Each structure stands twice: as C-alpha cells, then as structure tokens.
Amino acid sequence: MSARIPTAAMAFSWVLTAVLLLGLALAIAQGVTMRLDPPETGYWLNTATGVRHTADCVYYERTKQGRPCEPDEGLACGLCGG
C-alpha cells in the first residue's frame, strides 16, 4: 500500500484551521482581559490607608495598593477632597 501524499488543498485546510484556532484563542484571551478590567468610577481607593482620591488627584491610580471605588467609600483625600 502506498503512502498518501497530502495535496495542496489538504495543506491549505490545515493552515486555515490553525489560523482560525489561533484567532479564536486570541479573541477568548482578549475577552477575558476585558472582563477583568475594573470599571472606571472616577474615584480611587488606596486600600492600604482607606483614603479616596478623585481622577484629578496626583495619587489617582498611583498607590501600590488600590482599586476603583464609589464616592462614598473610604476617607476623602486632604488634597483633592476625594
């Protein structure tokens, strides 16, 4: 029995399948990343100190520990009024 030699059409279908699977994997990865991004609230809570900052504050999103928060969470920053 002779070995089957892949035709150009078969090779093309394998390449197309690989490209589609890679695209699907990238789309899933980007979707997961988008779902993990926190919502923009305009306020930032330093979770280490409990101080809240507004988007205009120099400390907004610059603390080592923090997360977006609501305007009634934490203590207001002395600089920006949080």
Secondary structure, DSSP 8 states (H G I E B T S, - for coil): -------HHHHHHHHHHHHHHHHHHHHHHHHHHHHHS----SEEEETTTTEEEETTSTTTTTSSSEEE--TTSSEE-TTT--
